């Protein structure tokens, strides 16, 4: 049996936690009520920048509610998403003070930068050899995970739940269902400390391949809808650019990165230069990926894979790249997930037909991932 002291301490700890979160709620509401934008959209006397500081502070404070779900064994990202959903739907209760956050371009940029930093971190924590070892299975998972949702969305969910629309609309619905949120997936594995598992490597590899396949499907669907035919040349160019980027960034990156490390260490060998070189490399590859039509996060992930601690052996200090990037992730990554959650509009789900379609799409999404996972498990028997 627990002693009286331990029980008392447990109760005190729980009460302190409740008071802590209530305090955060009161502070956030008070800050927002005192400094929120006027009805005409004008900014306070200190300018727009002062308002941005407030929004960032609110988002970071709200993100701390993620520790509530961690107490139940769930990943922190779930708490951040749920907190964002609550924050974004307070307007249903007449509280519109947080709505400017969703429309602020600087907040949107910070959120985008946050997911780029996240995938850069995931790449740093991943291993090229482990990814290569599960490459075939990752490819099969990606293919099945794209084909099944596309077919079900185009020929089942669309015609059954949204009758009367054109075939083009059903094609675009199917194409939309092929997308994978690699950011959320990667964060879940990171929160659960499972990134080094083969299953995590398969999912991450499949997510990257899925981005390429998504480009191809979008090109095919667009061609069918606009000109009624598929351009093999255009699809070949898209595929070639994507494959060339992924292979080239990894192969050439492993050759260039150590030389860059040696070169920049001659300028300065401290942790600041190590951080600057690493983050710049990740952002440049994210930019190149966006140029060829891939998501910037794919480039950031590839950059993280390429950068190995040995490339920075010329620098002083014991802190590795991951530990240098980590504080930046603490700042930016929660902003992305809070803003993502705020984009969910619960009022739209109160419409019966919309809710039915949403449930159908959810079932299709689950089915695609489950079937893809089953294929990966079966193929292991003969690989």
Rosetta blueprint (number, residue, H / E / L):
1 X L
2 X L
3 X L
4 X H
5 X H
6 X H
7 X H
8 X H
9 X H
10 X H
11 X H
12 X H
13 X H
14 X H
15 X H
16 X H
17 X H
18 X H
19 X H
20 X H
21 X H
22 X H
23 X H
24 X H
25 X H
26 X H
27 X H
28 X H
29 X H
30 X H
31 X H
32 X H
33 X H
34 X H
35 X H
36 X L
37 X L
38 X L
39 X L
40 X L
41 X L
42 X L
43 X L
44 X L
45 X L
46 X L
47 X L
48 X H
49 X H
50 X H
51 X H
52 X H
53 X H
54 X H
55 X H
56 X H
57 X H
58 X H
59 X H
60 X H
61 X H
62 X H
63 X H
64 X L
65 X L
66 X H
67 X H
68 X H
69 X H
70 X H
71 X L
72 X L
73 X L
74 X L
75 X L
76 X H
77 X H
78 X H
79 X H
80 X H
81 X H
82 X H
83 X H
84 X H
85 X H
86 X H
87 X H
88 X H
89 X L
90 X H
91 X H
92 X H
93 X H
94 X L
95 X L
96 X L
97 X L
98 X L
99 X H
100 X H
101 X H
102 X H
103 X L
104 X L
105 X H
106 X H
107 X H
108 X H
109 X H
110 X H
111 X H
112 X H
113 X H
114 X H
115 X H
116 X H
117 X H
118 X H
119 X H
120 X H
121 X H
122 X H
123 X H
124 X H
125 X H
126 X L
127 X L
128 X H
129 X H
130 X H
131 X H
132 X H
133 X H
134 X L
135 X H
136 X H
137 X H
138 X H
139 X H
140 X H
141 X H
142 X H
143 X H
144 X H
145 X H
146 X H
147 X H
148 X H
149 X H
150 X H
151 X H
152 X H
153 X H
154 X H
155 X H
156 X H
157 X H
158 X H
159 X H
160 X H
161 X H
162 X L
163 X L
164 X L
165 X L
166 X L
167 X H
168 X H
169 X H
170 X H
171 X H
172 X H
173 X H
174 X H
175 X H
176 X H
177 X L
178 X L
179 X L
180 X L
181 X L
182 X H
183 X H
184 X H
185 X H
186 X H
187 X H
188 X H
189 X H
190 X H
191 X H
192 X L
193 X L
194 X L
195 X L
196 X L
197 X L
198 X H
199 X H
200 X H
201 X H
202 X H
203 X H
204 X H
205 X H
206 X H
207 X H
208 X H
209 X H
210 X H
211 X H
212 X H
213 X H
214 X H
215 X H
216 X H
217 X H
218 X H
219 X H
220 X H
221 X H
222 X H
223 X H
224 X H
225 X H
226 X H
227 X H
228 X L
229 X L
230 X L
231 X L
232 X H
233 X H
234 X H
235 X H
236 X H
237 X H
238 X H
239 X H
240 X H
241 X H
242 X H
243 X H
244 X H
245 X H
246 X H
247 X H
248 X H
249 X H
250 X H
251 X H
252 X H
253 X H
254 X H
255 X H
256 X H
257 X H
258 X H
259 X H
260 X H
261 X H
262 X H
263 X H
264 X H
265 X H
266 X H
267 X H
268 X L
269 X L
270 X L
271 X H
272 X H
273 X H
274 X H
275 X H
276 X H
277 X H
278 X H
279 X H
280 X H
281 X H
282 X H
283 X H
284 X H
285 X H
286 X H
287 X H
288 X H
289 X H
290 X H
291 X H
292 X L
293 X L
294 X L
295 X L
296 X H
297 X H
298 X H
299 X H
300 X H
301 X H
302 X H
303 X H
304 X H
305 X H
306 X H
307 X L
308 X L
309 X H
310 X H
311 X H
312 X H
313 X L
314 X L
315 X L
316 X L
317 X L
318 X L
319 X L
320 X L
321 X H
322 X H
323 X H
324 X H
325 X H
326 X H
327 X H
328 X H
329 X H
330 X H
331 X H
332 X H
333 X H
334 X H
335 X H
336 X H
337 X H
338 X H
339 X H
340 X H
341 X H
342 X H
343 X L
344 X L
345 X L
346 X H
347 X H
348 X H
349 X H
350 X H
351 X L
352 X H
353 X H
354 X H
355 X H
356 X H
357 X H
358 X H
359 X H
360 X H
361 X H
362 X H
363 X H
364 X H
365 X H
366 X H
367 X H
368 X H
369 X H
370 X H
371 X H
372 X H
373 X H
374 X H
375 X H
376 X H
377 X H
378 X H
379 X H
380 X L
381 X L
382 X L
383 X L
